[in-house]
Amino acid sequence: MKPTFLYVLIFLTCFSCSKDEVIDVGQGEEVVTPDEPVSTKPCDFDLKNISPNTKITINCVLDLKGETINLPSGIELAFDKGQIINGTLNFEANGKIDGELLNSSITISGDVSLIKETFIFKPSQWKNIVQGAIDYNVALDNTKNFEELLFFISSLGGKTFEVDEFDAFFEISTVTSTTSDQNFRPSKEAINLPSNFHLKMTDKTFLRVFTAPDDRRNGTLLATRDVDNVKISGGNLIGDVLTRKYVGDNEGDIGSRLLMVVASRGIEVDQVFFEHGSAGGVDIHSLGFPFNPDYIPSENILVKNCTFQNIRRMSTIITDGNNIKVIGNTYINTGQPIGNDPVGGNVGYAINIETFRRRDDNGNLLEYQRVTNVEVKDNIEKNSRVGFLLVLGSSNVIAENNTVETRMAFNFSNGIRFSGNQFNGKPNEDQNFAIFGAGEQSEFTFDNEINDNTINGNYGTGISLLTQKCKIYGNTIKNVASGIQLIRSETLDVYDNNISVSNIGVFANSTHLNSVNIHNNTITSERFYVKFTNVNSDTAHSNFKLNMNNNMFVNTGKVEFINTSGITFNENNVLGGISLKNSLATKIIDNRITPENNHGVLLQGTLSNVMVKDNIITKPTSNQFECLRNEATAQSETTITNNSCN
């Protein structure tokens, strides 16, 4: 809806609606914002026949009576609680005017600029932008007129557009193009912002989505589209989740977002309150595809100190762009059922960083979207339906020092670092996991790290891994059922973690693992320090290897391997016992073992190519337990030697 001319003509439009034509949206009567007192005394002069390079102070009401006044070069019109109404001012050259004198009853044209770069929006002066409960046509005009005013102020040299007490609805779901192109483009039908511009709002500013028809798809309230250096600060952007019925083939597809950053550069969003977006909050993406020459990415985007509350589907969406920062925001109730939406929409993550890519028939990679270099830091998340952060198909994403009540996950991504985050699970609700690393053997999964996070309470598992080429280190996992779960993973380095759990420290079940090193961890458990069942048991995985060494196992738990292959367990300090059953190609060597209510080492079932040697075992205090008890029913190529019992 950008104007196509440099100086926008702003007209007074009068609206008359019957009571039946007004859509009651629960906002009450029309809001009237008190402004500073202005003079009502008629001026005793006019602007005709004034000399060039004259400064005129307006401290009275100057009624142009519908005329066009041509002003000579160098005229400056200064505000002193006066008004200019009903007409057109045409500046010849180098004109200046105070922003306080602008209003919807006059038209400004010619060569003119604002005296001050900051424009203060006074709603009472803009009768073509209507506050309060309105109908569809007025809401559509609101969108057009407010956007045109933003661009008009920019064209006059305004850099900052200040809004204080203001509460209005805007229709954003209608195609307004007058050409044959009737495709709906959300960022064009929104309130757009110009380049080099600051929309500065307060906590008394409310921009609201006018409820769209049920079948309208994914509009947005505000947008930056292929512009530079825009700041949006303060204010409240309110969606239509409470008043809009949801329909569509895919759950959650229908609705509106509150802000789209499209193919823009140098965008800052600061201290904005986002609520009730019916398809999301902030959406950051680009124009075109990275493999085409017309691709325009979004770059250098900062979203900070904002609050996202009761947003449907996702609060912050990043599908294309680079050098993006999401810092110091608060996310509350993302994707939770609200209003007439019983499910909260699909996805359910507060922040969703996701791309689409595929290979063509010749094997060439086609990146339809590309996300790289994203920082997600110092955010607070509460009560998202599914999770805080999902990173899918992206590169170089750092999530650091966030306080999380649900979970974080990555998949098919590289250069991901989840570092220093605090996970405090939802009260009275045990979730499946706090962190999930996925990607398995994908070529796009590598160089990822999960480090120095604290996971505390109300989780079934602290960290669940179905991934490759990942380091997991320095994490503290406590007051959860199980610490780390391993599933079909390869080339993992798990070290220097401190795990204190009620059930299992590290576990794997009916899976395969290869090139996994678990070392220098401290694990406390009331049941099992380690429990591996049916790991590498298939013939296809007979050469896979997993090493556990130099770990400290504290408390009264035990280590158990059942139907496993390719495991080396060495140089660990175990306060408890080790059980090995139906296993092959397994080594238990050079460990210090202090049994507690169990055998030091218990061998059972069928063993093949097993080595148990050089372990230092403390003799159990109870006579019913032994340092090493061999109950194996069959053994081949098994070595049991040089184990001490003291």
Solvent accessible surface area in square Angstrom, and as a share of the most:
residue,aa,sasa,rsa
1,M,43,0.19
2,K,84,0.35
3,P,28,0.17
4,T,135,0.78
5,F,98,0.41
6,L,115,0.57
7,Y,49,0.19
8,V,2,0.01
9,L,76,0.38
10,I,13,0.07
11,F,129,0.54
12,L,87,0.43
13,T,53,0.31
14,C,113,0.68
15,F,67,0.28
16,S,114,0.73
17,C,51,0.31
18,S,59,0.38
19,K,187,0.79
20,D,138,0.72
21,E,95,0.43
22,V,52,0.30
23,I,79,0.40
24,D,119,0.62
25,V,23,0.13
26,G,65,0.62
27,Q,57,0.25
28,G,48,0.46
29,E,157,0.71
30,E,108,0.49
31,V,43,0.25
32,V,121,0.69
33,T,12,0.07
34,P,105,0.66
35,D,52,0.27
36,E,110,0.49
37,P,109,0.69
38,V,57,0.33
39,S,26,0.17
40,T,117,0.68
41,K,131,0.55
42,P,102,0.64
43,C,23,0.14
44,D,142,0.74
45,F,75,0.31
46,D,78,0.40
47,L,2,0.01
48,K,96,0.40
49,N,157,0.80
50,I,35,0.18
51,S,71,0.46
52,P,76,0.48
53,N,121,0.62
54,T,43,0.25
55,K,132,0.56
56,I,23,0.12
57,T,64,0.37
58,I,0,0.00
59,N,75,0.38
60,C,4,0.02
61,V,26,0.15
62,L,8,0.04
63,D,55,0.29
64,L,10,0.05
65,K,155,0.66
66,G,63,0.61
67,E,76,0.34
68,T,79,0.46
69,I,11,0.05
70,N,106,0.55
71,L,4,0.02
72,P,30,0.19
73,S,32,0.21
74,G,18,0.18
75,I,0,0.00
76,E,45,0.20
77,L,0,0.00
78,A,12,0.09
79,F,44,0.18
80,D,70,0.36
81,K,106,0.45
82,G,2,0.02
83,Q,55,0.25
84,I,0,0.00
85,I,42,0.21
86,N,62,0.32
87,G,12,0.12
88,T,31,0.18
89,L,0,0.00
90,N,50,0.26
91,F,3,0.01
92,E,119,0.54
93,A,28,0.21
94,N,105,0.54
95,G,2,0.02
96,K,81,0.34
97,I,0,0.00
98,D,9,0.05
99,G,7,0.07
100,E,33,0.15
101,L,2,0.01
102,L,1,0.01
103,N,16,0.08
104,S,2,0.01
105,S,29,0.19
106,I,4,0.02
107,T,17,0.10
108,I,3,0.01
109,S,28,0.18
110,G,24,0.23
111,D,67,0.35
112,V,6,0.04
113,S,34,0.22
114,L,11,0.06
115,I,62,0.32
116,K,95,0.40
117,E,105,0.47
118,T,54,0.31
119,F,2,0.01
120,I,83,0.42
121,F,6,0.02
122,K,21,0.09
123,P,11,0.07
124,S,46,0.29
125,Q,41,0.18
126,W,3,0.01
127,K,121,0.51
128,N,4,0.02
129,I,8,0.04
130,V,26,0.15
131,Q,11,0.05
132,G,0,0.00
133,A,26,0.20
134,I,9,0.05
135,D,18,0.09
136,Y,70,0.27
137,N,94,0.48
138,V,6,0.03
139,A,0,0.00
140,L,39,0.19
141,D,44,0.23
142,N,0,0.00
143,T,0,0.00
144,K,91,0.39
145,N,19,0.10
146,F,1,0.00
147,E,0,0.00
148,E,23,0.10
149,L,1,0.01
150,L,0,0.00
151,F,32,0.13
152,F,4,0.02
153,I,0,0.00
154,S,31,0.20
155,S,34,0.22
156,L,1,0.00
157,G,34,0.33
158,G,2,0.02
159,K,90,0.38
160,T,24,0.14
161,F,0,0.00
162,E,49,0.22
163,V,3,0.02
164,D,72,0.37
165,E,60,0.27
166,F,1,0.00
167,D,22,0.11
168,A,0,0.00
169,F,12,0.05
170,F,0,0.00
171,E,1,0.00
172,I,2,0.01
173,S,7,0.04
174,T,25,0.14
175,V,41,0.24
176,T,48,0.28
177,S,44,0.28
178,T,139,0.81
179,T,87,0.51
180,S,116,0.75
181,D,56,0.29
182,Q,97,0.43
183,N,95,0.49
184,F,58,0.24
185,R,81,0.30
186,P,31,0.20
187,S,3,0.02
188,K,85,0.36
189,E,10,0.04
190,A,0,0.00
191,I,0,0.00
192,N,1,0.01
193,L,0,0.00
194,P,8,0.05
195,S,36,0.23
196,N,75,0.39
197,F,6,0.02
198,H,34,0.15
199,L,0,0.00
200,K,88,0.37
201,M,10,0.05
202,T,52,0.30
203,D,115,0.60
204,K,108,0.46
205,T,0,0.00
206,F,59,0.25
207,L,0,0.00
208,R,33,0.12
209,V,4,0.02
210,F,4,0.02
211,T,34,0.20
212,A,7,0.05
213,P,56,0.36
214,D,58,0.30
215,D,103,0.53
216,R,80,0.29
217,R,118,0.43
218,N,34,0.17
219,G,3,0.03
220,T,0,0.00
221,L,0,0.00
222,L,0,0.00
223,A,0,0.00
224,T,0,0.00
225,R,43,0.16
226,D,63,0.33
227,V,8,0.05
228,D,49,0.26
229,N,88,0.45
230,V,3,0.02
231,K,64,0.27
232,I,0,0.00
233,S,13,0.09
234,G,11,0.11
235,G,5,0.05
236,N,15,0.08
237,L,0,0.00
238,I,17,0.09
239,G,11,0.10
240,D,4,0.02
241,V,0,0.00
242,L,93,0.46
243,T,73,0.43
244,R,4,0.01
245,K,121,0.51
246,Y,37,0.14
247,V,65,0.37
248,G,47,0.45
249,D,147,0.76
250,N,89,0.46
251,E,93,0.42
252,G,6,0.05
253,D,23,0.12
254,I,5,0.03
255,G,0,0.00
256,S,2,0.01
257,R,20,0.07
258,L,0,0.00
259,L,0,0.00
260,M,11,0.05
261,V,0,0.00
262,V,1,0.00
263,A,0,0.00
264,S,0,0.00
265,R,60,0.22
266,G,28,0.26
267,I,2,0.01
268,E,43,0.19
269,V,0,0.00
270,D,12,0.06
271,Q,113,0.50
272,V,1,0.01
273,F,55,0.23
274,F,0,0.00
275,E,25,0.11
276,H,25,0.11
277,G,0,0.00
278,S,0,0.00
279,A,0,0.00
280,G,0,0.00
281,G,0,0.00
282,V,0,0.00
283,D,9,0.05
284,I,0,0.00
285,H,44,0.19
286,S,13,0.08
287,L,46,0.23
288,G,40,0.38
289,F,85,0.35
290,P,20,0.13
291,F,86,0.36
292,N,60,0.31
293,P,142,0.89
294,D,96,0.50
295,Y,42,0.16
296,I,56,0.29
297,P,28,0.18
298,S,0,0.00
299,E,52,0.23
300,N,87,0.45
301,I,2,0.01
302,L,43,0.21
303,V,0,0.00
304,K,54,0.23
305,N,75,0.38
306,C,2,0.01
307,T,36,0.21
308,F,0,0.00
309,Q,47,0.21
310,N,28,0.14
311,I,2,0.01
312,R,6,0.02
313,R,22,0.08
314,M,7,0.03
315,S,0,0.00
316,T,0,0.00
317,I,5,0.03
318,I,0,0.00
319,T,26,0.15
320,D,4,0.02
321,G,1,0.01
322,N,27,0.14
323,N,68,0.35
324,I,0,0.00
325,K,87,0.37
326,V,0,0.00
327,I,47,0.24
328,G,26,0.25
329,N,1,0.00
330,T,35,0.20
331,Y,0,0.00
332,I,43,0.22
333,N,40,0.20
334,T,0,0.00
335,G,0,0.00
336,Q,42,0.18
337,P,70,0.44
338,I,37,0.19
339,G,58,0.56
340,N,75,0.39
341,D,3,0.02
342,P,111,0.70
343,V,65,0.37
344,G,0,0.00
345,G,0,0.00
346,N,44,0.23
347,V,47,0.27
348,G,0,0.00
349,Y,17,0.07
350,A,0,0.00
351,I,0,0.00
352,N,6,0.03
353,I,0,0.00
354,E,56,0.25
355,T,15,0.09
356,F,110,0.46
357,R,43,0.16
358,R,112,0.41
359,R,104,0.38
360,D,39,0.20
361,D,153,0.79
362,N,129,0.66
363,G,38,0.37
364,N,83,0.43
365,L,63,0.31
366,L,35,0.18
367,E,33,0.15
368,Y,43,0.17
369,Q,52,0.23
370,R,97,0.35
371,V,3,0.02
372,T,28,0.16
373,N,66,0.34
374,V,1,0.01
375,E,46,0.21
376,V,0,0.00
377,K,46,0.20
378,D,75,0.39
379,N,1,0.00
380,I,74,0.37
381,E,2,0.01
382,K,97,0.41
383,N,52,0.27
384,S,0,0.00
385,R,76,0.28
386,V,42,0.24
387,G,0,0.00
388,F,0,0.00
389,L,0,0.00
390,L,34,0.17
391,V,0,0.00
392,L,40,0.20
393,G,6,0.06
394,S,2,0.01
395,S,24,0.16
396,N,68,0.35
397,V,0,0.00
398,I,40,0.20
399,A,0,0.00
400,E,38,0.17
401,N,79,0.41
402,N,0,0.00
403,T,55,0.32
404,V,2,0.01
405,E,35,0.16
406,T,1,0.00
407,R,37,0.14
408,M,0,0.00
409,A,4,0.03
410,F,0,0.00
411,N,37,0.19
412,F,88,0.37
413,S,0,0.00
414,N,24,0.12
415,G,21,0.20
416,I,1,0.01
417,R,79,0.29
418,F,0,0.00
419,S,10,0.07
420,G,27,0.26
421,N,2,0.01
422,Q,60,0.27
423,F,0,0.00
424,N,60,0.31
425,G,6,0.05
426,K,15,0.06
427,P,94,0.59
428,N,157,0.80
429,E,82,0.37
430,D,114,0.59
431,Q,16,0.07
432,N,106,0.54
433,F,31,0.13
434,A,0,0.00
435,I,0,0.00
436,F,51,0.21
437,G,0,0.00
438,A,7,0.06
439,G,3,0.03
440,E,54,0.24
441,Q,111,0.50
442,S,21,0.14
443,E,102,0.46
444,F,44,0.19
445,T,1,0.00
446,F,72,0.30
447,D,102,0.53
448,N,1,0.01
449,E,48,0.22
450,I,0,0.00
451,N,10,0.05
452,D,76,0.39
453,N,1,0.00
454,T,37,0.21
455,I,0,0.00
456,N,47,0.24
457,G,10,0.09
458,N,48,0.25
459,Y,3,0.01
460,G,26,0.25
461,T,12,0.07
462,G,0,0.00
463,I,0,0.00
464,S,5,0.03
465,L,0,0.00
466,L,28,0.14
467,T,0,0.00
468,Q,15,0.07
469,K,96,0.41
470,C,4,0.02
471,K,92,0.39
472,I,0,0.00
473,Y,48,0.18
474,G,24,0.23
475,N,1,0.00
476,T,46,0.27
477,I,0,0.00
478,K,74,0.31
479,N,103,0.53
480,V,7,0.04
481,A,38,0.30
482,S,7,0.05
483,G,0,0.00
484,I,1,0.00
485,Q,46,0.21
486,L,1,0.00
487,I,41,0.21
488,R,93,0.34
489,S,2,0.01
490,E,47,0.21
491,T,63,0.37
492,L,3,0.01
493,D,40,0.21
494,V,1,0.01
495,Y,45,0.17
496,D,80,0.41
497,N,3,0.01
498,N,76,0.39
499,I,1,0.00
500,S,45,0.29
501,V,8,0.05
502,S,54,0.35
503,N,43,0.22
504,I,19,0.10
505,G,0,0.00
506,V,1,0.01
507,F,35,0.15
508,A,1,0.01
509,N,94,0.48
510,S,77,0.50
511,T,14,0.08
512,H,32,0.14
513,L,0,0.00
514,N,29,0.15
515,S,53,0.34
516,V,1,0.00
517,N,58,0.30
518,I,0,0.00
519,H,42,0.19
520,N,74,0.38
521,N,2,0.01
522,T,48,0.28
523,I,0,0.00
524,T,36,0.21
525,S,0,0.00
526,E,118,0.53
527,R,137,0.50
528,F,18,0.07
529,Y,0,0.00
530,V,0,0.00
531,K,57,0.24
532,F,0,0.00
533,T,30,0.17
534,N,50,0.26
535,V,0,0.00
536,N,2,0.01
537,S,53,0.34
538,D,85,0.44
539,T,124,0.72
540,A,86,0.66
541,H,31,0.14
542,S,49,0.32
543,N,124,0.64
544,F,41,0.17
545,K,105,0.44
546,L,0,0.00
547,N,54,0.28
548,M,0,0.00
549,N,37,0.19
550,N,65,0.33
551,N,3,0.01
552,M,85,0.38
553,F,1,0.00
554,V,57,0.32
555,N,47,0.24
556,T,69,0.40
557,G,0,0.00
558,K,65,0.28
559,V,0,0.00
560,E,20,0.09
561,F,0,0.00
562,I,46,0.23
563,N,58,0.30
564,T,2,0.01
565,S,3,0.02
566,G,2,0.02
567,I,1,0.00
568,T,30,0.18
569,F,0,0.00
570,N,29,0.15
571,E,86,0.39
572,N,3,0.01
573,N,54,0.28
574,V,0,0.00
575,L,59,0.30
576,G,0,0.00
577,G,2,0.02
578,I,2,0.01
579,S,11,0.07
580,L,0,0.00
581,K,74,0.32
582,N,59,0.30
583,S,3,0.02
584,L,80,0.40
585,A,21,0.16
586,T,0,0.00
587,K,88,0.37
588,I,0,0.00
589,I,28,0.14
590,D,66,0.34
591,N,1,0.00
592,R,139,0.51
593,I,2,0.01
594,T,48,0.28
595,P,10,0.06
596,E,64,0.29
597,N,122,0.63
598,N,27,0.14
599,H,27,0.12
600,G,0,0.00
601,V,0,0.00
602,L,32,0.16
603,L,0,0.00
604,Q,51,0.23
605,G,13,0.12
606,T,74,0.43
607,L,1,0.00
608,S,36,0.23
609,N,80,0.41
610,V,1,0.01
611,M,56,0.25
612,V,0,0.00
613,K,61,0.26
614,D,43,0.22
615,N,1,0.00
616,I,74,0.38
617,I,1,0.01
618,T,62,0.36
619,K,129,0.55
620,P,14,0.09
621,T,145,0.85
622,S,41,0.26
623,N,153,0.78
624,Q,134,0.59
625,F,42,0.18
626,E,71,0.32
627,C,10,0.06
628,L,43,0.21
629,R,88,0.32
630,N,69,0.35
631,E,69,0.31
632,A,24,0.18
633,T,115,0.67
634,A,47,0.37
635,Q,86,0.38
636,S,56,0.36
637,E,144,0.65
638,T,32,0.18
639,T,55,0.32
640,I,61,0.31
641,T,58,0.34
642,N,115,0.59
643,N,39,0.20
644,S,39,0.25
645,C,67,0.40
646,N,119,0.61
